[in-house]
Structure formats: C-alpha cells, structure tokens
Amino acid sequence: MLTYETIRSVYRTCQGVFLPLLLLCSSSISLAQGHIQAPVAHEKFARLTSYDTLQAYLRVLSGLPGIRVERIARTAQGRDVCCAFLSRSPRFGEDTTKLRVLLFAQQHGDEPSGKEALTLLLASAANHELDEILSRIDLLVVPQMNPDGAELRQRRTSGGLDLNRDHLLLSSPETRGLHDLFAAWWPEVTLDVHEYGPFSRAWSDSGILKAADVQLGMLTNLNSAESLRKFEREVVFPRIHSSMRDSGYLFHEYLVGSPEDYIRFSTTEPNDGRQSFGILNTLSFIQEGRGGQTLEDRLERRSRSQRAAIEALLSFCSAHAVEIQALVRGARESLCHMAGMQAVLCMDHFAGGTTLQIPVISTPSGRDTVWLVHPLRDRVSSLWSREIPSAYVIPREFDELREILERHHVTGESVKVPRKENVSVYVIEGVQPDTLEDEWHPKPTLRSVTRTQELKAGDFVVRTDQRHSLFLAILLEPESMWGIVKYPAFNSLMQSKEYPILRIP
C-alpha cells in the first residue's frame, strides 16, 4: 500500500511530474478501503506531519467529493499555504443559507497540535463523519499558516516574523493570504488554533501549573459588538465546556499572566488572528491547546483534545447556524453606520468580582487539583474613546499606509482635482511613553482644530461607511493604543506639529 512517505519521496524525486496519477491511485486505494487516515494517525502520533507529507495529504483529499484545496499564499522559502474548502453543496459558497466557518492553525511553527487536529478533522470529513455538521455549514480549513517556521521547529517565520502580530500591517504573504481568504468569503465564525506553554516559571514558582488540555479565548476588544461578546461568553463557551467535560478533557477560558502578579483574559490587541476578525463583527475565537515538553511529547492527547474542542464548536455552530447568521449579519450592518459613534481607542483589564476555578497541577505533590484564580482581572473597561468621522484623508506622501489599507480591502477615493474641504486637524502638544497590556505605546497630548483645507491631487479619502469603520479608527487615530503610530515605520506621523492624517467631520 502506498504510504504518505512514499508519496513524499516520489514528489521530491519527480518534482511533481507524476504526482497527479500517483495521488489518484492513492485516493482510489483509500476509498476502496472505505477509510482516509490523517498522516499523524498513520504514524500513530510518533512524529509530526511534515510540510511535504501535508501537501501530499491535501492533494489526496482534493480529489474527493465535497473537498477542494487551493493555495492562498506562498512563503518566503517557497512553500504553499493551502486552504481546504469543505461543502456538501454542489459548489462551495453557493448556498447562502449555510453558515461559513474559517479554521486556521500553526501561525507559530513550534505549536503543531492545532495542525494535526485539523488533519484529523479533514480525515473525518473525507470519511463522511461530519456530514451532519456540513449539512448546515461550509467550512474553510487552513491547517498550517507557517510552514517555514514549522520546518525550522521555531515560533516565527524564516524571516523572524511573528505571524500572530502581523494582522494589522499584513507585511507577510501568509497573513495577507489569510485576510484575502476572509475578504473573499466573509465567514461568520473564525477560530485561530494555538498552543500554550504549561511549564512557565512564573507559574511553577507559585507551586502550580495550568493543566487544561484546551483553553478557549473569546472576544475582549470593546469595539467588537457587545451582542457577539455576550453570545460567546453566555451561550457558546458553556456548551463547549460541557462537551469537553463529557469527552474527558480539561477545559477553561484562556488566561494569561502570573499568580504572583495578576491573571487576566487574553489581549484586546486587534493585531492577532482573533481580534482582527472580531472587530469586523465576526464570532471569532482563539484556542490554546496544552503544549508538550517537546514538540512530539504527548502528541496524541494534545491533537485529539484540540480536535474535540474544534468539533464541539463546529457542532454548536451547525445546530445554531440560523441564529449565528442573523446575529453576525446585524452586527456587520451596523459597521456601515458608525460615523458620529464612539470608537474605543484605549482599554485595560480590571477586577470585576468574578470568581473562577481552573484545573491545575500542584508542583510539590504532582497531583491534579483546582485553583481559585486570584487576583483576577476579568473585566475590560474603556479608558479613552473618540468619535468616528465620516472620512479620513491620507496625504499622498504616505503611500505605504495606503497600501496597508488596500491589503485590508478598504475602499477609498484618490483626489483627482484639488478641492477644499472642512477638516478636523490634531495639533500635537506632546508625546509621552505609556504601557498597556505590557506593551509600549505613545500617549500624545492633542488638541483638535477645525478649518478649511485644500486636498491635493493624489490624497486618499477613505469613508467610514464601510465594514472597516472601526478598524480605520483603531488604525489611524493617534490616541489608539494599537494604532499605526506605534510602528517604527510610521514614527514620523508624530514628529510634526500637526498629525498629518485629517478627519472629515
């Protein structure tokens, strides 16, 4: 019988010349036996699925009914980032009554269990074990976002970039490809799959280690619709928690911080794979599986627990597809009417009085126990907000900023003939360093003046009556804790007497 290692060897030797025929044979054998097996299961979880093996596996799947695979990006080292499109409709996406769900994993190359979980999920789909789920959803699956880092067994890309900190600039082909995929289909639900390190000294020095097989992070940025945040916390999370408990896995909400300092829910930063889609009013999550002492350590439990949580989410989404579609549709429609509304530009975590117990391991005894999380900062509150204008004006000399907007599929108009416009201008009176969520950002002192100003030919006018309205405020406002001004390439924006990006009230 042909193995995936054989396919990989032939692929390397023949450089793909005979691969289509070989894969057809392999697919036929698998179908004749009635069962498709993920590479990691074929290897009995003794080794990770390599890039070459994953590509061969995806090619086998792409020949099966209801599954097609497309490249969405190519890395700096020439590897493909691929998406599998799963649908029980004749064509993916043609049935608009179906919920669209996007899963993506291994943005960090040294976090492999999410990728393996998605290969297991794809095998289940190929074996028709997900037909009930897929009767109501169309599924997009990107099992490996960072193949270069994975092959190097490192967190970052081959160029040293952390992909999960590149969802604002979109400077890498990998994140650009993911956002292009999102813009093509606008899925209502997204899940970004990672691993967390359970062996932190910050925890072990306190006598405990986090023991959860899987942690689930929900939307925390206050610019995402409150209706979505409430639905995630009060409806989705309890259902997945119950399913994971029934499956025998330990599960709780994604926590960061140290017992000796404070514990909080995860970042509000819209520069990652969860919040970047969340501020577009997507039901968006991050999943963190428990990492091992090595990349292969306890690989079967790590992969299967990740898969169990993913399938629990998919089962919930399928059963509540109509409700989720209506919820997300309403929230997204509101994004086109945000002019004059407030965008939260700075926020922080505070103690809200919630009590929370989580599963832990006692390091002195090595026994499983629970810990009452303390001190817990469980509430996110606004520190500063600003009214969203009807439009922003990007001066023509900031072409790089315009390119970033276009990468996000933001639409705008280039000024053809100079014209006068009533604008609001920020006068910069000083800039001080500040720290929020353990990251530095500039904190300017500003005053706003309104005047009539001529817009030059080549200036770029971006209206906020589009789905990216909140994203524009977060990116372009100088007081935003996550804004463009914190990036070295745009430090010049804060070095003149006036902030060059104009607001049209």
C-alpha angles and dihedrals in degrees: 000000000000113000129202089249089057091050090049092050093049091046091055093045098045096032090228098306095124097021099105092056092043092051092048089055092047091048091050092052091050092048092047090055089047096232137089115200127201113238093243091054090046087056090047089241091291094124140022122257106258123220093254092049092048092052092050090048092050090050090053091050093047089065092059126093114270095015130092128167127210134179112245098178144001120223129229089262092050101258122141125242105207138194125207114213112208122191139147089207119094088253128021112256098007093110102070092188089071121094114239118222127186121201122185132171147180100039081151110058095213093057102078105156093082090057091048091048090054092049088054090049091050090052089053090051091049089051091052092245091128097048093114091052093044092051087079105024138051111217131211114194125189103179098181124030096170111039093157092056091043093055089049090046091231136123099239134054122270086267093054098255123143102223092201089063094049103073093104104046093029088205095156127071089231097060092038089054092050093050091046088054091050092048091050094056108014095214114207093219130040132181124192110199122210142148129243126214110243096187100071117151088221087067102032091053086059090054099252141084128202108255104184114128088211135014121196121209120202134195112297102163108105092218091071112089114280089223090061094046091049093047092051094049101038102033115016101039097051091050093052090044090055093047093050092048090052089051092054098250129129112239140172143144119298110266132185133186135056132289088228092055115020140300123229140167115266130285129305088209111132089204094087135077096265107042094037089066093033094064086057084061097256122150090247132176142176120215122202118194121197110267126221134236086253129018090258097040112122088346096162096055091041093052096041094048090050090049092048091055092046092050090047089056092046092049091051092047092049093050092048099034096127093048093048093047091053093046094050094041092055093046092050093048089057090058090071091059102050100114107121092019125109125263115200107233101175129028138159142192121262138174109270101179099256117144117216132182120197134185113258140165118239106230095206093054102020089227129137114250140144131257129208100228111239135203092020122181098197102157128075115206133184118253098178138003137180134203114256112239125220090251145353125225117217110199113238093245091067097073092147091060091049089052090054090053091050091050086058090051091246111160125220146154128250112221107245100181123027112257139173120248136178104245141174116231129195115225109206111223097172145331126224130183117251137179128218126164087005092296130112120240134164117258110203129197107222143175124197125226128185121216145143111266135177115243111217127226106270096031111132119230115200117191119210096218090101136084091266093063096116092039089056092053092046092049102040108033110098092218093056113118089214098036133129092262092074092065117090093229089063102040089113089071089074099040100078130071091254130041103244098216107089130210124218105209 
